[in-house]
Amino acid sequence: MTVSPFRIDVSDEVLDDLRTRLARTRFTDRTGDRPWQAGVDPDYLRDLVSYWAERFDWRAREAELNALPQFQVRIGGRRMHFLHLPGTRPAGAPAPLPLLLSHGWPSSFVEMLPLADRLTDPARYGSDPADSFDVVVPSLPGFLYSELPEGPLTWASMARTLHLLMTEVLGCPRYGAFGGDVGGVVTGWLGALYPEQVTGIHLIHPPLPARFDSHPISVAEQAHLDALAAYDETDGGYSAIMETRPDTIAAALTDSPAGLAAWLVDKYRDWSDNHGDLESRFDRDTLLTIITLYWTSGAIGSSFRQYVDAGRNSARPDITVPAAFTVSAEPACAGRPREMAERACTDVRHWSEPGRGGHFMPLEEPDLLAAELRRFFTSLRAD
């Protein structure tokens, strides 16, 4: 498997076309009498689109991203894009543990950059320089510059691809893994399938068990399942569309950058810990960097494949490696009882509910999360 350097290179023609489309956007009127009552507020979207077209400096952001060590390799005949960020290593300190950071939807490798910076160079943030990590941040299959596999995109197949990246491509005999959302699900599969190579897993979304038949469901577990079902009644429309009519919605989002922005921003506001103020958590340049990556790569449709193929997944085996959880405060996770995660994981070493930080916690709370990951993975050195 030949690894080659990768650079993001968006042509002037693509950027000119993007600005033209943004300038010609047609906006809808607000439904209801309150902003954000029925999705993305049209007034906010108008302002964001105007900023995107007239003031957002993609070339500056592109240069910042290209200053990072990005690579591509073919695994199973399909292109995989990833960043490999080496950790600092003080004289006499042990070699940094390789650590895989896997994003979710609707996200990208950009989400992991503030966290990776704190993990590769802890001294810069006031932590022990010996507690650094060699960080690998992939674009999951179907996202941005990583191609879909030939067959179904299952969680097990994604885990196999990431494991090959870490072991055969990068030569890591042992590594740790962190993730959220689909990246967290895949991280759980890594721990289940490869316990000899995966030293431990850390998640912000505790896994639901593959089965509930080991012992009766507790009152706390049932209350959480009921709350999750109630929340899905108001939030689940996006996934129902992407599961059942992916090509229909992808056609709209691939043709309209404003529509794409609305689709993604809706989730960044709803799922993050922002108390109704989206830009208290994400500045516009960060949001638009992520959205522009989706637009210029044309990958929004392929990012849906994990939803389309969800029914092709088999039951996950028990996760037997050491597991740690820093639980997201988003509605879908808040209040999830530890005992539910313990049905899926046989060796839960750490459970934290900080009460802040949501679906995109590596962007929202990088200091908190870096400290949690350092504490957990350094504790495994003696294992």
Summary of the structure (lengths in Angstrom):
residues: 383
radius of gyration: 20.4
end to end distance: 31.3
largest distance: 63.3
contacts: 1256
relative contact order: 0.15
helix: 47%
strand: 13%
